[in-house]
Amino acid sequence: MSFRYPTILLSILFVWFMLLAIKPYNRHDWALENILTTLFILSLVLSYKKFPFSKISYTCIFVFLFLHVLGAHFTYARVPYDMWSQNIFEFSINEWLGWERNNFDRLVHFCYGLFLAYPIRELFIRIVNVRGFWGYFLPLDLTMSTSLVYELLEWGVVEVVASDIGQAYLGTQGDIWDAHKDMLLAALGALIAMMITAIINWHYQKDFAKEWNDSLKIKMNSPLT
């Protein structure tokens, strides 16, 4: 794959990041939100020569990070999407959908699964060499697992840092089931992504059924010792 495409996406994301680094709503929360983002982007850059992703994967990663950087600027609970919809389209998204809270955080958790499950699938296929059923189940499983780990990380941050910064980072907005709903939405997003991928592959891949069946066959008859 040409180096040009990921470079363009990285450049756009960098400009977006720098613009939203100007006067964020809560500088400390913004820094916390972007620690993992910075490490993730750095790992993609450093591993590019040995493991360049496909254009689809880079596009999915870009869209997710674009939304995340926006949420970090305002804090997730304060992204004014409803005000924007009223100013531009003259209608309220919250009223239309019957929402009583700011649901931008819910959207991004859903997008975490929807957009990152495919790059995770690419990792499993190209490194672990999984095939068939496991090429769809394992990306879903890892997406759910990492979503759980992130919720635990958020909990740890709230326990360690000052309460006002921690609550801004956590963004529960008074919902005691916030973490559970976030994990559910991430899982739902990943499930949809893998279902779409499976349907496309079933349509275009001639040996789809055989590969799926072979992946579920027993490879070793003897139990492990």
C-alpha positions, -999 to +999 in steps of 0.1 A: +000+000+000+012+035-008+026+055+021+006+085+008-028+075+021-020+070+058+002+101+056-028+122+045-050+108+072-023+113+098-018+149+087-056+157+088-058+141+123-027+161+135-043+194+123-076+184+140-058+175+172-038+207+173-069+229+167-088+211+195-058+213+218-065+251+220-085+259+251-102+226+258-130+227+284-108+209+310-071+208+303-064+180+328-092+159+315-080+166+279-046+153+288-059+122+304-081+114+274-053+118+250-026+097+267-037+065+252-045+082+219-010+095+216+005+061+224-018+044+200-009+068+171+028+065+180+026+027+178+010+029+144+037+052+131+066+031+145+052-002+133+043+010+098+073-004+079+068-039+094+030-039+096+011-014+074-026-018+077-050-018+048-067+014+036-100+002+051-084-003+085-066+031+084-099+048+075-117+031+103-090+041+128-091+076+115-128+081+119-128+067+155-098+089+165-114+120+149-145+116+171-124+108+201-103+140+198-136+160+195-149+144+227-116+151+245-118+188+237-153+194+252-152+164+276-176+137+264-206+149+284-204+184+270-200+179+232-227+204+219-240+182+191-276+190+199-269+228+198-252+223+164-281+203+150-305+231+162-284+258+146-277+240+113-308+219+108-333+237+131-342+205+150-331+189+182-315+154+180-322+148+217-359+157+214-362+137+182-347+106+198-361+112+232-328+115+249-325+132+283-287+132+285-257+140+262-251+107+244-219+116+225-200+092+247-224+064+238-219+072+202-181+069+205-182+037+225-204+022+197-180+035+171-151+019+191-166-015+182-178-005+148-146+010+135-119-009+154-131-045+151-120-046+114-084-035+122-083-060+150-095-087+126-067-078+103-042-083+131-056-117+139-056-128+103-021-115+094-003-124+127-022-152+143-033-167+109-069-173+121-095-184+096-132-189+092-154-185+123-124-174+145-117-145+121-150-130+131-154-141+167-120-132+180-121-095+169-155-093+186-141-109+217-111-087+219-131-056+213-154-065+242-124-073+264-106-041+257-138-022+263-140-038+297-104-030+305-110+006+295-139+009+319-117-005+347-091+020+338-116+048+340-126+036+375-089+035+385-084+071+373-113+083+393-099+067+424-065+082+419-069+117+405-089+146+420-126+140+420-136+169+396-111+157+370-120+121+375-157+127+371-151+147+339-130+118+326-156+092+337-186+111+322-213+089+338-238+119+339-254+103+370-261+069+353-251+040+376-252+017+346-230+039+324-201+014+321-224-015+313-241+004+286-208+016+271-195-020+270-228-032+254-226-005+227-190-013+219-199-050+216-229-041+194-207-020+172-182-048+168-209-074+161-223-052+133-189-047+118-181-084+118-216-093+105-211-068+076-176-082+069-189-118+070-218-110+046-194-093+021-169-122+023-197-148+020-208-130-012-174-127-028-152-154-013-157-187-031-145-210-003-162-191+025-183-220+037-154-245+035-131-222+054-157-216+080-164-253+085-127-262+085-120-236+112-144-255+135-130-289+130-110-306+157-073-303+149-059-325+177-078-356+189-056-362+219-062-340+250-034-317+262-010-333+287 
